Amino acid sequence: MTSHVLDLAGAGIGPFNLSLAAQLDSVPQLSVRFFERRPSFAWHPGMMLPGAEMQTSILKDLVTATNPTSRWSFLSYLVAHKRFYQFINAEYEAVPRKEFADYLGWVASGLASLRFGSRVREIHANDGFFSVTTDHGVIGARNLSVGIGKVPARPAWSEQLAKSMTFHSSEAAQRLGDVKAPRIAVIGGGQSGAEIVDALLDRNSTSTIHWISRRPNFEPLDATPFTNELFTPSYMERFHGLPEELRLTHTRRQVLASDGVSASTLKKLYRRLYERKLETPSAVDQGISLRPFRNVIAAVQDGSEVTLTTRNGFDDSMETLTIDLIVLATGYRFVLPDFLHSLENRIELNSVGEPALRSDFSLVWDGPDENRIFVLNAGRHSHGIAEPQLSLTAWRSAVIANSLLGHEHFDLGQLDPIIRWETQTSPSNYSSSVGLAAE
Ligand SMILES: Cc1cc2nc3c(=O)[nH]c(=O)nc-3n(C[C@H](O)[C@H](O)[C@H](O)COP(=O)(O)OP(=O)(O)OC[C@H]3O[C@@H](n4cnc5c(N)ncnc54)[C@H](O)[C@@H]3O)c2cc1C
């Protein structure tokens, strides 16, 4: 092991740890290093489908919300690439995901604290620091930042099916090109499901696509102003202070604020179907059959076919469908990484099996307080639906930086929220500083 002990070692370089690295670039007194198993930066390459758009404003980039003069902002990227004026002239309602990924890659190529092609394999707690084993050796760090993303969530009924007949949306870009199946089911009514249906329609093939969703309809992302208040630091701070039972209930109710389909994607799909009707008014399904309110309850494979049984919540009846290929746009879930197994019994979990997170995004464990393990993208039930999204990335990174430094290096003061979320027992309770001091 090298003798120098870092202030922070990060596992994974997706947008979340990348934001932390970018924010810490302006804090030279901290020694930090981040490790990524991929040879170079890539942002969900399996879902980089043509025409895919961002669901978030470019102002909510890696740094701007708390560090607007950082050189790692999206605007700085535009200027560096001489596209500032043309970007404005393009008048995007939603920026292409490809461009945002290019921005992220540009930041990743400019930060000296990043190491690619280096998987974090093991972490052990020693007296006062962690030893972190990567593909390139062992290094000591007083704190950790786990930013390894989530793993594909596959429904139990899909586990028995042949790999050639089913794949998860995270592999879509690689797998969709080869698809020749005459009957395809896309399972999942969120943004990924919609983008995959759109990509399948692009191919202009003779396949029939069945788009199946548990939700009662193909429902839009609620991106209206009062809902967007859920994506503010002041809401997140208040949410974190609630009892767990309430947090879980609120999260379930808020699903369309984070997981609905962008209005632009829905409109585009609807217009495509309308145009198909114009061209061939007599065709029954126009090569696509939309099936919301369907819960898949069984999948039985017989040779090269799968029979799906679904319960239709609209008329409370059962349906069966014979399918040749199933695309699972069924989301992602957090799992504690293998490299933390040596600490597994020392980490407190919440009732849904995720690490219990303090307000500064560090997990609760029985080790010393000065050795913190920050976990990013595991806080949907502790910090709210904004936590797994980009919206508060820059702010969260600043919270973590302040926690590492032990003082308010980044000014995180907020205006009072527009909505009175909590009950006020007296006017003086209505203060903006719920506070992010270490518990
Ligand atoms: C297709 C898609 C589009 C999205 N679009 C939006 C959007 O428009 N707006 C929004 O707000 N949110 C969006 N999200 C949600 C969220 O912003 C992204 O999932 C984001 O990528 C999360 O960042 P992350 O850093 O936690 O994880 P990831 O991007 O998954 O990155 C994790 C990284 O960790 C690496 N890694 C894993 N294990 C190890 C290890 N042991 N050692 C080293 N490296 C490791 C992985 O290789 C990976 O590069 C989107 C999500 C998806 C799936």
The ligand as an SDF file (V2000), in Angstrom:
LIG
                    3D

 53 58  0  0  0  0  0  0  0  0999 V2000
  -31.1330    5.7010  -19.5640 C   0  0  0  0  0  0  0  0  0  0  0  0
  -31.1620    6.6340  -18.3840 C   0  0  0  0  0  0  0  0  0  0  0  0
  -31.3630    7.9970  -18.5980 C   0  0  0  0  0  0  0  0  0  0  0  0
  -31.4100    8.8720  -17.5160 C   0  0  0  0  0  0  0  0  0  0  0  0
  -31.6390   10.1890  -17.7710 N   0  0  0  0  0  0  0  0  0  0  0  0
  -31.7780   11.0330  -16.7310 C   0  0  0  0  0  0  0  0  0  0  0  0
  -32.1090   12.4160  -16.9540 C   0  0  0  0  0  0  0  0  0  0  0  0
  -32.3180   12.8550  -18.0750 O   0  0  0  0  0  0  0  0  0  0  0  0
  -32.2200   13.2230  -15.8690 N   0  0  0  0  0  0  0  0  0  0  0  0
  -32.0160   12.7620  -14.5920 C   0  0  0  0  0  0  0  0  0  0  0  0
  -32.1210   13.5430  -13.6540 O   0  0  0  0  0  0  0  0  0  0  0  0
  -31.7010   11.4700  -14.3560 N   0  0  0  0  0  0  0  0  0  0  0  0
  -31.5810   10.5960  -15.3810 C   0  0  0  0  0  0  0  0  0  0  0  0
  -31.2860    9.2860  -15.1270 N   0  0  0  0  0  0  0  0  0  0  0  0
  -31.0810    8.8570  -13.7140 C   0  0  0  0  0  0  0  0  0  0  0  0
  -29.6260    9.1060  -13.1860 C   0  0  0  0  0  0  0  0  0  0  0  0
  -29.2630   10.4370  -13.3980 O   0  0  0  0  0  0  0  0  0  0  0  0
  -28.6240    8.2020  -13.8680 C   0  0  0  0  0  0  0  0  0  0  0  0
  -28.9280    6.8500  -13.6210 O   0  0  0  0  0  0  0  0  0  0  0  0
  -27.1500    8.4480  -13.4530 C   0  0  0  0  0  0  0  0  0  0  0  0
  -26.3470    7.8020  -14.3970 O   0  0  0  0  0  0  0  0  0  0  0  0
  -26.7890    7.9500  -12.0660 C   0  0  0  0  0  0  0  0  0  0  0  0
  -25.4280    8.1880  -11.8750 O   0  0  0  0  0  0  0  0  0  0  0  0
  -24.4630    7.2640  -10.9960 P   0  0  0  0  0  0  0  0  0  0  0  0
  -23.1540    7.9460  -11.0100 O   0  0  0  0  0  0  0  0  0  0  0  0
  -25.0990    6.9680   -9.6930 O   0  0  0  0  0  0  0  0  0  0  0  0
  -24.4400    5.8330  -11.7170 O   0  0  0  0  0  0  0  0  0  0  0  0
  -23.9520    5.3030  -13.1210 P   0  0  0  0  0  0  0  0  0  0  0  0
  -24.1740    6.2870  -14.1920 O   0  0  0  0  0  0  0  0  0  0  0  0
  -24.5820    3.9560  -13.2750 O   0  0  0  0  0  0  0  0  0  0  0  0
  -22.3820    5.1130  -12.9570 O   0  0  0  0  0  0  0  0  0  0  0  0
  -21.8270    4.1930  -12.0660 C   0  0  0  0  0  0  0  0  0  0  0  0
  -20.4280    3.8410  -12.5340 C   0  0  0  0  0  0  0  0  0  0  0  0
  -19.7990    3.0170  -11.5490 O   0  0  0  0  0  0  0  0  0  0  0  0
  -18.9950    2.0500  -12.2080 C   0  0  0  0  0  0  0  0  0  0  0  0
  -18.7180    0.9490  -11.2730 N   0  0  0  0  0  0  0  0  0  0  0  0
  -19.6000    0.0430  -10.7670 C   0  0  0  0  0  0  0  0  0  0  0  0
  -18.9680   -0.7990   -9.9180 N   0  0  0  0  0  0  0  0  0  0  0  0
  -17.6740   -0.4010   -9.8720 C   0  0  0  0  0  0  0  0  0  0  0  0
  -16.5320   -0.8650   -9.1470 C   0  0  0  0  0  0  0  0  0  0  0  0
  -16.5780   -1.9000   -8.3060 N   0  0  0  0  0  0  0  0  0  0  0  0
  -15.3590   -0.2210   -9.3420 N   0  0  0  0  0  0  0  0  0  0  0  0
  -15.2600    0.8430  -10.1940 C   0  0  0  0  0  0  0  0  0  0  0  0
  -16.3110    1.3020  -10.9140 N   0  0  0  0  0  0  0  0  0  0  0  0
  -17.5080    0.7040  -10.7310 C   0  0  0  0  0  0  0  0  0  0  0  0
  -19.8310    1.6830  -13.4300 C   0  0  0  0  0  0  0  0  0  0  0  0
  -19.0300    1.1100  -14.4420 O   0  0  0  0  0  0  0  0  0  0  0  0
  -20.4080    3.0380  -13.8290 C   0  0  0  0  0  0  0  0  0  0  0  0
  -19.6150    3.7060  -14.7820 O   0  0  0  0  0  0  0  0  0  0  0  0
  -31.2370    8.3790  -16.1820 C   0  0  0  0  0  0  0  0  0  0  0  0
  -31.0670    7.0150  -15.9770 C   0  0  0  0  0  0  0  0  0  0  0  0
  -31.0380    6.1440  -17.0680 C   0  0  0  0  0  0  0  0  0  0  0  0
  -30.8980    4.6630  -16.8090 C   0  0  0  0  0  0  0  0  0  0  0  0
  1  2  1  0
  2  3  1  0
  2 52  2  0
  3  4  2  0
  4  5  1  0
  4 50  1  0
  5  6  2  0
  6  7  1  0
  6 13  1  0
  7  8  2  0
  7  9  1  0
  9 10  1  0
 10 11  2  0
 10 12  1  0
 12 13  2  0
 13 14  1  0
 14 15  1  0
 14 50  1  0
 15 16  1  0
 16 17  1  0
 16 18  1  0
 18 19  1  0
 18 20  1  0
 20 21  1  0
 20 22  1  0
 22 23  1  0
 23 24  1  0
 24 25  2  0
 24 26  1  0
 24 27  1  0
 27 28  1  0
 28 29  2  0
 28 30  1  0
 28 31  1  0
 31 32  1  0
 32 33  1  0
 33 34  1  0
 33 48  1  0
 34 35  1  0
 35 36  1  0
 35 46  1  0
 36 37  1  0
 36 45  1  0
 37 38  2  0
 38 39  1  0
 39 40  1  0
 39 45  2  0
 40 41  1  0
 40 42  2  0
 42 43  1  0
 43 44  2  0
 44 45  1  0
 46 47  1  0
 46 48  1  0
 48 49  1  0
 50 51  2  0
 51 52  1  0
 52 53  1  0
M  END
$$$$
